[in-house]
Structure formats: structure tokens, C-alpha cells
Amino acid sequence: MATLGPYYLGPDTAHPAHGIYYGDCVRGMAKIPDGAVDIVLTSPPYNVGLNYTGFDDNASDGEFKAFNRRWLTEAYRVMRDTGRAYVVVGDKMLWWFKDLAEQIGWTYVQLLTWCKPNMAGGAAISGDWDHLTEQILLFRKGKRTPMLNGEGVNTHNWFVETAPQSNFNGHQRKRHPAQWPLGLCLKLLARTPGSVVLDPFAGSGQGLLAAKLLGRQYLGFELSLSVAIEARDYLRNTQPPLPMAIPEQLSLEAIA
Ligand SMILES: C[S@@+](CC[C@H](N)C(=O)[O-])C[C@H]1O[C@@H](n2cnc3c(N)ncnc32)[C@H](O)[C@@H]1O
């Protein structure tokens, strides 16, 4: 069924033209005009056998790389020339993902790190070291444009943000196996200029919610129907103002 998509899951009251679509992101992005998106904020599956609903996270190496090439190529086409992409990847993907993106035309900018303080000291370490970080690759399409800066804005290339857990409440309650903290998404987007945010792998919808709360337009795809519906409802039911303190977003004119 998912191969027939994308299916628009209904308007969001605050942004009738934007929202989340159920279906494969490569097919979905094919319907977006060239240069319509300012920011990609996303995390593709890592292909590590995670227990997703309606999605097999165990592809062969070749299939997985070919799939990443397809979605990164579409994301590049729909990106405005001034656009930036944040892609959260697993550490084993990191080493080939950057090269793949550069082959497509993306310019590599920087490696950012999300540190998860609450994951320490939990389950017994199964490898050599515990995995308490995630890597965020930052790419841009064309010429560099200034970032947004404000008083108290986070400019470090690392972010200490508690990972969602099932025993937490509110935005930090874990509803999806690979859920970002909302605070991480808010910090990334608050510094990044551009009005249209795309997440091809929307999952719980945290990245899209951050876009909405910051007054940006948002567009997402999700392959699992139940996950997409839950994200749609989460997005609909959460309205600004922001649920947490976030540095003021200044316009480019204000910092020029
Ligand atoms: C790593 S998770 C993203 C989690 C998300 N960042 C969050 O905070 O909840 C990847 C998501 O992509 C979805 N997915 C996998 N393949 C997809 C595809 N081809 N098109 C759209 N979504 C896909 C999975 O169902 C999963 O929900």
C-alpha cells in the first residue's frame, strides 16, 4: 500500500498547505518542485535491525546505499541554492555517507554531535564503548549564507540533549524507536535561515514540530501509516508558543 503514496493526511490548522504525508519519501519528493525547500532536517534509518512499525531495517549493504543515493538526490533537487541539510546518521554510515552526498553535489560543511547524558550507565555495554552520541552531518547546496545568531544562541558543534524515554512526559515521552529530543531540533533550526523545512523520514514528527513552533513551514514523509498518523495528530495538537526557552531568532537584516 505504501508504494502507491504519498497520501496527504489532512491539513494542519496552522499551515493548511503543509503537513505530513504517508508514503515513500523518494516518490513524495518527486512531486516537490525544484528549489522549493530551504532546510532538510532528517534522520534516515540506520539499517541496524531496529524494530520499526511497517519497515524492515535489515536491507543488504548495496540496497541500503542505493536507497540513500536515491533520497539524497531528490533532496538535492528540491533544495534551494542557499539551502542546508542536517542528516543524523549512525557512526557506521558516517564514513561512506559523506562521500555519497558529495558525489551527488552536496558540499560538506561540518560534523555536529548530539550527546545523550541520560543513556549512560544503562544496559551492559555490548561493544567496546557505549553509544552515547549521534552524529549530525551538515551539508549545503550552493554558496554559504550567514547563519542566524542571537543572544544566548547555541553556536557549539555539540548539543547535550536528553534522549526521549517512555517514562518521561510531554515532548520528551518516547513514542518512536528513534525519536529526537525536541530541544535538539529547535536549536538546529533556530540558527538556520530559511522558511520551508523538509523531513523525508518524519518518524514521530519532532523535527517538523520544531519547524512549526519556530514559525517555519514544514513538509514530511513517513512510510509507516500508524507512525504518520500519530505524528500528524501530534503536530496538529501542538501549537506555539514554544514549550521551552529558545534563543530569539533574529532576521538576517537584524544581524547584517
Ligand atoms: C530514524 S527514524 C526517524 C525518527 C525521527 N527523527 C523522530 O524524531 O522520530 C526513520 C523513519 O523513517 C521511516 N522510513 C523508512 N523508510 C522510509 C521511506 N522510504 N520513506 C519515508 N519514511 C521512511 C521509518 O518508518 C522511520 O519512522
The ligand as an SDF file (V2000), in Angstrom:
LIG
                    3D

 27 29  0  0  0  0  0  0  0  0999 V2000
   15.4120    7.1720   12.0940 C   0  0  0  0  0  0  0  0  0  0  0  0
   13.6750    7.2330   12.0510 S   0  0  0  0  0  0  0  0  0  0  0  0
   13.3410    8.9630   12.1720 C   0  0  0  0  0  0  0  0  0  0  0  0
   12.9710    9.3760   13.5770 C   0  0  0  0  0  0  0  0  0  0  0  0
   12.6280   10.8530   13.7060 C   0  0  0  0  0  0  0  0  0  0  0  0
   13.7830   11.6890   13.5010 N   0  0  0  0  0  0  0  0  0  0  0  0
   11.9890   11.1580   15.0650 C   0  0  0  0  0  0  0  0  0  0  0  0
   12.4760   12.0660   15.7860 O   0  0  0  0  0  0  0  0  0  0  0  0
   11.0410   10.4910   15.4310 O   0  0  0  0  0  0  0  0  0  0  0  0
   13.3570    6.8830   10.3560 C   0  0  0  0  0  0  0  0  0  0  0  0
   11.8670    6.8790    9.9820 C   0  0  0  0  0  0  0  0  0  0  0  0
   11.8000    6.8050    8.5450 O   0  0  0  0  0  0  0  0  0  0  0  0
   10.7200    5.9660    8.1610 C   0  0  0  0  0  0  0  0  0  0  0  0
   11.0330    5.4850    6.7990 N   0  0  0  0  0  0  0  0  0  0  0  0
   11.8030    4.4500    6.4360 C   0  0  0  0  0  0  0  0  0  0  0  0
   11.8860    4.3710    5.0940 N   0  0  0  0  0  0  0  0  0  0  0  0
   11.1750    5.4100    4.5980 C   0  0  0  0  0  0  0  0  0  0  0  0
   10.8850    5.8780    3.2870 C   0  0  0  0  0  0  0  0  0  0  0  0
   11.3620    5.2400    2.2130 N   0  0  0  0  0  0  0  0  0  0  0  0
   10.1250    6.9830    3.1510 N   0  0  0  0  0  0  0  0  0  0  0  0
    9.6220    7.6280    4.2360 C   0  0  0  0  0  0  0  0  0  0  0  0
    9.8460    7.2250    5.5180 N   0  0  0  0  0  0  0  0  0  0  0  0
   10.6160    6.1360    5.6950 C   0  0  0  0  0  0  0  0  0  0  0  0
   10.6830    4.8760    9.2430 C   0  0  0  0  0  0  0  0  0  0  0  0
    9.3910    4.2950    9.3240 O   0  0  0  0  0  0  0  0  0  0  0  0
   11.0530    5.6890   10.5000 C   0  0  0  0  0  0  0  0  0  0  0  0
    9.8910    6.1720   11.1650 O   0  0  0  0  0  0  0  0  0  0  0  0
  1  2  1  0
  2  3  1  0
  2 10  1  0
  3  4  1  0
  4  5  1  0
  5  6  1  0
  5  7  1  0
  7  8  2  0
  7  9  1  0
 10 11  1  0
 11 12  1  0
 11 26  1  0
 12 13  1  0
 13 14  1  0
 13 24  1  0
 14 15  1  0
 14 23  1  0
 15 16  2  0
 16 17  1  0
 17 18  1  0
 17 23  2  0
 18 19  1  0
 18 20  2  0
 20 21  1  0
 21 22  2  0
 22 23  1  0
 24 25  1  0
 24 26  1  0
 26 27  1  0
M  CHG  2   2   1   9  -1
M  END
$$$$
